[in-house]
Amino acid sequence: MENQDINEESINNQEETNTQNPSPAEDNVTAKPTAEELLAEEKDRYIRLYAEFENYKKRTAKEKMEYFQFANQEMMVSMLGILDDFERALKEIAKNGNPSDVQGVELIYQKFKNKLSEKGLKAMDVKPGDSFNVDFHEAITQIPAPSEDLKGKIVDVVETGYTLNDKVIRFAKVVTGN
């Protein structure tokens, strides 16, 4: 018991000397930073703030460009129905109509199509026999494949798909073989 009292007493004495005479490492912690350290710290803060602002400017410029590219997306989607009607009309006029009628409607159709493509609209090139891709195609039905090589592939294209500035705005509606 006496040894334990002596050990506790020496520990208490050691703690008192540590609180009265701080070590040199503790002295550095409580010391005020020098002017060079403050300058380096402020310079680092400035560089980080400047980089963050530059990133903000780039991000907002990119968002603005994307906004302008896709601002007319709703209007383009509404025009796709008219484009489809033109294609159907051309097929019917070609079957039953006068060749001069076909040329007139074809001229108007090409002008309309060219104006839309100037604004970034592109028709997807989908043909029977292509592989089915869910990123570009919408399968509306499956039928037994007419041949073995058409299993899991596109058998027929019902409606053309379109992209606006490489973003799909209407999936190609296709029939697949199983």
C-alpha positions as CSV (number, residue, x, y, z in Angstrom):
1,M,0.0,0.0,0.0
2,E,2.9,2.3,0.8
3,N,4.4,1.7,-2.7
4,Q,1.1,2.6,-4.3
5,D,1.0,5.9,-2.4
6,I,4.5,6.7,-3.4
7,N,3.8,6.0,-7.1
8,E,0.6,8.2,-7.0
9,E,2.6,11.0,-5.3
10,S,5.3,10.9,-8.0
11,I,2.8,10.9,-10.8
12,N,1.0,13.9,-9.2
13,N,4.4,15.7,-8.9
14,Q,5.3,15.0,-12.5
15,E,1.9,16.4,-13.7
16,E,2.4,19.6,-11.7
17,T,5.9,20.1,-13.3
18,N,4.4,19.5,-16.8
19,T,1.7,22.1,-16.3
20,Q,4.2,24.6,-14.9
21,N,7.0,24.1,-17.5
22,P,5.4,23.3,-20.9
23,S,7.6,21.3,-23.3
24,P,9.0,23.0,-26.4
25,A,6.5,21.1,-28.6
26,E,3.6,22.6,-26.7
27,D,5.1,26.0,-27.0
28,N,4.9,25.8,-30.8
29,V,1.2,24.9,-30.7
30,T,0.3,28.0,-28.7
31,A,2.7,30.3,-30.6
32,K,1.2,32.8,-33.0
33,P,1.8,32.0,-36.7
34,T,4.4,34.1,-38.5
35,A,3.6,36.5,-41.3
36,E,5.0,34.1,-43.9
37,E,2.7,31.3,-42.7
38,L,-0.3,33.7,-42.7
39,L,0.6,34.8,-46.2
40,A,1.0,31.2,-47.5
41,E,-2.4,30.3,-45.9
42,E,-4.1,33.3,-47.5
43,K,-2.5,32.6,-50.9
44,D,-3.7,29.0,-50.7
45,R,-7.2,30.1,-49.9
46,Y,-7.1,32.6,-52.8
47,I,-5.9,29.9,-55.3
48,R,-8.6,27.5,-54.2
49,L,-11.3,30.2,-54.4
50,Y,-10.1,31.2,-57.9
51,A,-10.1,27.6,-59.1
52,E,-13.6,27.1,-57.7
53,F,-14.8,30.2,-59.5
54,E,-13.2,29.1,-62.8
55,N,-15.0,25.7,-62.4
56,Y,-18.2,27.5,-61.7
57,K,-17.9,29.6,-64.9
58,K,-17.1,26.6,-67.0
59,R,-20.0,24.6,-65.5
60,T,-22.5,27.5,-66.1
61,A,-21.3,28.0,-69.6
62,K,-21.7,24.3,-70.4
63,E,-25.2,24.3,-68.8
64,K,-26.2,27.4,-70.9
65,M,-25.0,25.7,-74.1
66,E,-27.0,22.6,-73.3
67,Y,-30.0,24.7,-72.5
68,F,-29.8,26.4,-75.9
69,Q,-29.3,23.0,-77.7
70,F,-32.3,21.4,-76.2
71,A,-34.6,24.5,-75.8
72,N,-36.4,23.6,-79.0
73,Q,-36.8,19.9,-78.1
74,E,-40.5,20.2,-77.4
75,M,-41.1,21.9,-80.7
76,M,-39.1,19.3,-82.5
77,V,-41.0,16.5,-81.0
78,S,-44.3,18.1,-82.0
79,M,-42.9,18.4,-85.6
80,L,-42.1,14.7,-85.8
81,G,-45.8,13.9,-86.3
82,I,-45.9,16.2,-89.3
83,L,-42.7,14.6,-90.7
84,D,-44.4,11.2,-90.4
85,D,-47.5,12.4,-92.1
86,F,-45.4,13.7,-95.0
87,E,-43.7,10.3,-95.4
88,R,-47.1,8.5,-95.4
89,A,-48.5,10.9,-97.9
90,L,-45.5,10.4,-100.2
91,K,-46.0,6.7,-100.1
92,E,-49.7,7.0,-100.9
93,I,-49.3,9.6,-103.7
94,A,-46.5,7.4,-105.2
95,K,-48.9,4.4,-105.3
96,N,-52.0,6.2,-106.7
97,G,-51.1,9.7,-107.8
98,N,-49.7,11.7,-110.5
99,P,-45.8,11.8,-110.8
100,S,-45.9,15.6,-110.8
101,D,-47.8,15.5,-107.5
102,V,-45.2,13.3,-106.0
103,Q,-42.4,15.8,-107.0
104,G,-44.2,18.7,-105.4
105,V,-44.9,17.0,-102.1
106,E,-41.3,15.5,-102.2
107,L,-39.9,19.1,-102.6
108,I,-41.9,20.4,-99.6
109,Y,-40.9,17.3,-97.6
110,Q,-37.2,17.7,-98.3
111,K,-37.3,21.4,-97.4
112,F,-39.0,20.7,-94.1
113,K,-36.7,17.9,-93.3
114,N,-33.6,20.0,-94.2
115,K,-34.8,22.8,-91.9
116,L,-35.2,20.4,-89.0
117,S,-31.8,18.8,-89.6
118,E,-30.2,22.3,-89.6
119,K,-31.5,22.6,-86.0
120,G,-29.8,19.3,-85.0
121,L,-32.5,16.7,-85.8
122,K,-31.3,13.4,-87.2
123,A,-33.2,10.3,-88.2
124,M,-31.9,7.1,-86.7
125,D,-30.7,4.6,-89.4
126,V,-32.5,1.4,-88.4
127,K,-32.9,-1.5,-90.8
128,P,-34.3,-4.9,-90.5
129,G,-31.6,-7.3,-89.4
130,D,-29.9,-4.8,-87.0
131,S,-29.3,-5.8,-83.4
132,F,-32.0,-4.6,-81.0
133,N,-30.6,-1.9,-78.6
134,V,-32.8,-0.6,-75.8
135,D,-30.9,2.7,-75.8
136,F,-32.3,3.5,-79.3
137,H,-35.2,1.1,-80.0
138,E,-38.6,0.4,-78.5
139,A,-39.9,-3.1,-79.2
140,I,-43.6,-2.8,-79.7
141,T,-44.1,-6.5,-80.4
142,Q,-42.3,-9.8,-81.1
143,I,-43.1,-12.2,-83.8
144,P,-41.6,-15.6,-84.7
145,A,-38.4,-14.9,-86.7
146,P,-38.9,-15.5,-90.4
147,S,-35.3,-16.8,-90.5
148,E,-32.9,-18.2,-87.9
149,D,-30.5,-15.2,-88.3
150,L,-33.3,-12.7,-87.3
151,K,-33.8,-14.2,-83.8
152,G,-33.3,-11.4,-81.3
153,K,-32.9,-8.8,-84.1
154,I,-35.1,-6.2,-85.7
155,V,-37.6,-7.7,-88.2
156,D,-39.5,-4.5,-89.1
157,V,-39.3,-0.8,-88.4
158,V,-42.8,0.7,-87.6
159,E,-41.8,4.2,-86.8
160,T,-38.5,6.1,-87.4
161,G,-36.5,7.2,-84.3
162,Y,-34.9,10.6,-84.0
163,T,-32.1,12.3,-82.1
164,L,-31.6,16.0,-81.4
165,N,-28.0,16.9,-81.0
166,D,-27.1,13.2,-80.2
167,K,-29.9,12.9,-77.6
168,V,-32.7,10.5,-78.3
169,I,-36.0,12.4,-78.5
170,R,-38.0,9.5,-80.0
171,F,-37.1,5.9,-80.0
172,A,-37.5,3.9,-83.2
173,K,-40.5,1.6,-82.8
174,V,-39.5,-1.8,-84.1
175,V,-40.8,-5.4,-84.3
176,T,-38.3,-8.0,-83.1
177,G,-38.0,-11.7,-83.9
178,N,-37.9,-14.5,-81.3
